[in-house]
Structures are given as structure tokens and as C-alpha cells.
């Protein structure tokens, strides 16, 4: 796996490759089932869980309706607390600001708190181009970075790796980036975590500049909040002299009371815990405590375009809990890399296309779903992901129609079906033809599990459909004919003529 998502193939191509990796599928099945079970246990303890979800949805909707006012209040509060606020329209502008701050302090390296926003803008690559090393300090992010890999999960970026693979990465790569792993390192999780702590400690102690994101930003106080499980974030937020936080503009909440609701929803939905082990909150600069200089970059990078879509804007309610990934049958089998985005899974399928803009890879993501609805059922802020997926699919269809001078095979098939089904007479003719065809091709079909007779592989454009689906043989007798012959089902089966009883298919 290369170190960038650029140039990734469309989802069906990448997914097919992922499905052939049996070790990946075992790793994903074990990890997602474990997280699902933990989440279900702690959510089940909360009698008013649905009310909390409704409250979270209402808070985020209020923010989206009044986003300009909330952001202006946030800027005022941050400035009053001693922070410097920057506005970044896109990734390039945000990266430029971080590089300028690091250079101003002669920093040849920065330590990072796990941040989806900095992954989204590919900050590490921009810093590297400027001669500045960026060190990931989250354990999973460290595994991904040392392995020259890409994150595959919002919460657990290295979910596609098992502990034996992590041990090999540490032994092979840690010495190239700093303190090496002990030669007798085993794959025991405690030993792996100890090796990571030892490796990172020297980086924490010498770093002048740290970079973070924020899970939430409180408009009325200017407080930023980061939740984590390991303590590495706390080290980054307190030890370096300079802290730069890259915050998506949708992360703002109006009041501290609103933050209380979110901090009940997020840990249960993400790690399956009642409370995160580390919840760090800071407001600007405080003399003698923490960084002496704080910068906050408010990042747009396509978010206002998402906000302009009445259906798609609900994706901005996302609090990055990753619950939708852990219940998605598609994600569990393909993993995150197949999505070609730092935002994988169901939420990535609705967030990546509008943020990135139309391209063949992004346009394939809304189809990376069975539309089963499990993602909506677990979303703590009630994002109707299936609704947005269908909405984005229709947009892709419209774009393709506008770009093509001739209708596709699917368009012609749908028009033919519409013409047929709009007339009872035409429908009856097709049903009779299908029954006749069932008798003819039935001998060439096959028996599926359960004893059902199904068609074999179909030719031409239908080949892709029939390769992965069992298509039942059409009934030898249509429902209309059965209804007429049995007088509405009132005649007993034994009264049927022998040739009828011996026909194939079920009415």
C-alpha cells in the first residue's frame, strides 16, 4: 500500500482485490465484532439513549443553521483567550499556515495528535516537502506511519493489522525513525505498547511544535476538546511550546452544555466506553501552563459546498465515532483502503464525494452500500446515511446522462421495463413469454442452496449481475393466469389439470 490515496481505483475494483485477502477479512471480522459488542453493552445501559441521539441531532442541526454566527463567536472567544485564529479555505492554505508556524520557530519536526482533518489535507506530506518531519503519536497511527501504510478506519487506523504484523513493523522500522524496538519484542499487546511509549518519549520531550485536531470547539468559551485513549494527546497538548490545531468548521458546538451531550454520545459510540480515558480541554494561552503560543486553523475545504445541499448537509453532523463502519457489512468485508479516502465506510461514502468533487473514484462510493440501514440505527446524531447515498447516486446518474450523448444499457433496460409495466396487456404477454422461457431454459439452470431452481450465468451486460446473484427461474404460470384458472384461489389444487400440476415454478 502506497502512502497516498491519490490514484486509487474505483471502489468495485479495489473491493474485489480486498476480498481476496483472507487475512485482512479475518482481522476486520474480529475487530469490528469486538467493537460492536462493546458498544451494544454500554449503549444498553442508557435508558434514555434515543433521547440523547435526538438531542445530539438537534444540537448539530442548530449549528448548521447558524454556522456563520457560531464561527464568529468562536473566533472572538479564542482571540480573547490569547489564541491566534486562521481561516483556511482549502487544504493548501491550511498546510501553508502550519508550515509557516513551524518555520517561524525553527522546528525541524512536529508531534501530532491523531487528527482526521490533518489526514484530509495530507499535512504530513506538505510538512515533508518543507523539510519538516511529522511524527504520529497515536499508537495505531504510529503503526500506519512506520509501515508506510494508509489508515483504514476512523477510530482504529490500523484495524487491518494483527499484533504479529505490528511486531514485525516495529522491529523493522522503529530504528529508522528513532529509538529502536527491543530485539526480544513479542506480540504481547503490553510489550508492543511499551515499545511505542519508549520510542515516542524522546520525541515528546524535544518537540517545539505540536499539531492537533479537535473533536469539538465550544463557541461561547473558545474551548477545544480532544478525546483519546492513550495519553499521547495530553503529552502533545501540554509539553511543546507551540500548539497548532486544525479544526473543521463543522466541529463547533454553541455552548458548554451542548458539549456535555456530545461527550455522552461519542465514547459509547466509538470505543464502547462510558467515558474516554483522556478528555483534554484547553482554551487559548495560560501563563506557566501548557503551550506559550496557540494557533487555531478553521478549515473549510469543501464543507460550505456540503452545507449548501439540503439533503447531503446532514453528513456534517458527523462526530467521527466510526459506529457506522463497525456495523456495515460492506466495510467488514473490504476494509477501509478500498474506499480510497481518509473517510472510509458509510460516512466516507457520503462525505468524500462532496468534499473531493466529482471524479470516477469518488462517484463510485455512494454505490458501496447494501442500503441495509444499520448505519443509521447506530449513528449517535441520526445521520440518515441511506437517504444521502440514494441522493448522491441520483446525482451521479444525472451527471453521467449529461456527459453522454447516448443512453446506457441500464437506461434502455429501465425504459423497456417502464413501457412494459405501464400496460396490463403488455405485462401479461411478457409473463406468458417468461413462463415459456422458464420451461425451455430450466434444464440449463442449476439448483441453489435450499433446493431452489435458479438461472445460470447470463450473457452480455447481465453477466456482472448474475455472477454474484441467484436469479430464480420465472414461474411457469403467471399469478394472473393462476388466479383466473383457480377462480381466485377457491378451486382446490387437486382440481387442476394434470399438465398444469406438472408445470415448473410456483404461482
Buried (B, 14 or more C-beta within 10 A) or exposed (E): EEBEBEEBBBBEBBBEEBBEBEEBBEBBEEBBEEBBEBBEEBBEEBEEBEEBBEBBBBBBBBBBEBBEEBBEBBBBBBBEBBBBBBBBEEBEBBBBBBBEBBBEEEBEBBBBBBBBBBBBBBBBBBBEEBEBBBBBBBBBBBBBBBBEBBBBBBBBBBBBBBBEBBBBBBBEBBEEBEBBBBEEBEBEEEBBEBBBBBBBEEBBEEBBBBBBBBBBBBBBBBBBBBBBBBEBBBBBBBBBBBBBBBBBBBBBBBEBEBBEBBBBBBBBBBBBBEBBEBBBBBBBBEEEEBBBBBBBBBBBBBBBBBBEBEBBBBBBBBBBBBBBBBBBEBBBBBBBBBBBBBBBBBBBBBBBBBBBEEEEBBBBBBBBBEBBEBBBEBBBBBBBBBBBBBBBBEBBBEEEEEEEEEEEEEBEEEEEEEEEEEEEEEBEEBBBEBBEBBBEEBEEBEEEEEEEBBBEEBEEEBEEEBEEEEBBBBBBBBEBBBEEBBEEEEEEEEEBEEEBEEBBBEB
